């Protein structure tokens, strides 16, 4: 099965490894996003003010982005940039 090549000269094992890393990086990003949401809900912000909504939105975007960026820099995995 490893000697079957695709049009980009990648074996099935290499493509499977890339798909697995893509799923792992996506799972890390979603987990961190869930932690941001839980943290924001534990602080019990006032639902009628604008500031907690803006802070939550910014944190929900930047925290997973920064954490997965650090993981990608540490792993030096070229698949991570697609997440």
ZIBEL-V639964 format. One record per residue. N is the residue number from 1. RES is the residue in three letters. OMEGA is omega in whole degrees, -180 to 180 (999 if undefined). NEAR is the number of other C-alpha atoms within 10 Angstrom. D_FIRST is the distance of its C-alpha to the first C-alpha in whole Angstrom. Layout:
n: [N:N]
res: [RES:RES]
omega: [OMEGA:OMEGA]
near: [NEAR:NEAR]
d_first: [D_FIRST:D_FIRST]
This chain:
n: [1:2:3:4:5:6:7:8:9:10:11:12:13:14:15:16:17:18:19:20:21:22:23:24:25:26:27:28:29:30:31:32:33:34:35:36:37:38:39:40:41:42:43:44:45:46:47:48:49:50:51:52:53:54:55:56:57:58:59:60:61:62:63:64:65:66:67:68:69:70:71:72:73:74:75:76:77:78:79:80:81:82:83]
res: [UNK:UNK:UNK:UNK:UNK:UNK:UNK:UNK:UNK:UNK:UNK:UNK:UNK:UNK:UNK:UNK:UNK:UNK:UNK:UNK:UNK:UNK:UNK:UNK:UNK:UNK:UNK:UNK:UNK:UNK:UNK:UNK:UNK:UNK:UNK:UNK:UNK:UNK:UNK:UNK:UNK:UNK:UNK:UNK:UNK:UNK:UNK:UNK:UNK:UNK:UNK:UNK:UNK:UNK:UNK:UNK:UNK:UNK:UNK:UNK:UNK:UNK:UNK:UNK:UNK:UNK:UNK:UNK:UNK:UNK:UNK:UNK:UNK:UNK:UNK:UNK:UNK:UNK:UNK:UNK:UNK:UNK:UNK]
omega: [-179:-177:172:-178:176:-179:179:179:176:179:178:178:180:178:177:178:179:179:178:179:176:179:179:180:177:178:177:-179:-180:178:179:176:178:177:177:-180:179:179:178:-179:178:178:179:179:178:-176:-177:178:-175:-174:179:179:179:179:179:179:179:178:180:178:-171:-176:177:179:-179:-178:179:174:179:177:-180:178:-180:-177:-175:-178:-176:177:-176:-178:179:179:999]
near: [7:9:9:10:14:10:6:6:9:14:16:15:14:13:13:12:13:16:13:13:17:19:15:14:21:17:13:16:20:15:13:18:19:14:15:19:15:11:12:17:11:9:9:9:14:10:9:8:9:10:12:16:15:11:12:17:13:11:16:19:13:13:16:21:15:12:14:21:17:12:14:17:13:9:10:11:13:12:16:20:13:8:16]
d_first: [0:4:6:6:9:12:15:16:14:12:8:7:8:11:12:12:14:16:17:17:20:21:22:24:26:27:28:30:32:32:34:36:37:38:40:42:43:44:46:48:48:50:52:54:54:57:55:58:58:56:55:53:51:50:50:47:45:45:44:41:40:41:40:36:36:37:36:32:33:34:31:29:31:31:27:27:24:24:22:25:28:26:27]
